Amino acid sequence: MKFFKYLFFLLLIIFIGLALYFGTQDGNFSVSETREIHAPVEVVFEEVNDFKNWQKWGSWMKDESLKINYPDNTSGKGAFYSWSSKKDGDGAMETIDLETNEKITQKIVFNGSLEDEGNQVTWTFEPQNNGNSTLVNWTMEGSLNLFEKIYFATQDQSLEEMVRLMYAESLENLEAVLQKEMNAYTIETKGLTNHSGGFYLYNTTASKQSEMSSKISPMIEQITNFMTENNIPAQGNPFVLYLDWDEMNKTAIFSVGIHTSDMVILPDGSPVISGYMEASTSIKTTLTGNYSFLVEAWETTEKYIQDNGFMKSENKNPFEVYVIKAPQEKNPSKWVTDIYIPIETNTEEYKEFE
């Protein structure tokens, strides 16, 4: 019995000694990882703001024993989720505060509930490269309790090293997921449709085909500003009317316009022109996705016309309408562009489709 008594006191002394040793060690930590992600800040923020999205890129989600519980609200201030894992134990996370497209502040609790103090997690988002990419900084800071200090003292890696590696891999995954999602697109040819045409304000220019995209946005902005300043309501979305497409010389002549409800009488020296588009019967194709897929969308429409024996109109020009566009929508996978190619309506093939 004396042996066990001495053994007990020996173990007690060792425990007290360890407690005193680790108790005096600094348990405060702060670990941060930064990555420039090639996506607009609005797209990155929206992805991070919803906890359900973390399943797609969180490196810890590879744990097969991980079970996640999501409430009804998983995004925005007050959103939270909890988990259990045979490997890493239980935990929970909550969004404490946020500044849209700038910062998210969260609390994470390991082996406890959200009623516990937990550790602070902070995300910051800074636009880079004229808004085409985002500098993301992900930080966790807090303090280890006694048992956590002892635990990590027995591990090959410190808490900072483990979290830093986890964050770095997750941010890499995040960029890969966003790149895949932003490059998703669909092309749907909807066949015959009638376009009502109507009055519109426009400007016309000529350029190299490769430089068109850099000219269209400023032209839309010029017309939009003119209409706003003169209280002229828009009757539909901006469009580009193709007047000439020279494939040999890679040049184009085109008009950028916005429909109006009536004819607008313009003063001398007006920066825009008033015009009228005749109603047309067209083959319509809708591209949902980045403008880089417009060439494929036009080719798909041309093929549909050929395969179905239609004839393109000699008097009416093709055009594309920007239904959902930048800069209002930052995610290019959500941009919607309608393509219209007017056809001759006095053919037998057309009558079969009526």
Secondary structure by P-SEA (a helix, b strand, c coil): caaaaaaaaaaaaaaaaaaaaaaaccccbbbbbbbbbcccaaaaaaaaaccccccccccccccccbbbbbccccccccccccccccccccccccccccccccccccccccccccccccbbbbbbbbbcccccccbbbbbbbbbbcaaaaaaaaaccccaaaaaaaaaaaaaaaaaaaaaaaaaccccccccbbbbbcccccccccccccccccccaaaaaaaaaaaaaaacccccbbbbbbbcccccccccbbbbbbbbcccccccccccccccccccccccbbbbbcccccaaaaaaaaaaaaaaaaccccccccccccccccccccccccccbbbbbbbbbbcccaaaaaac
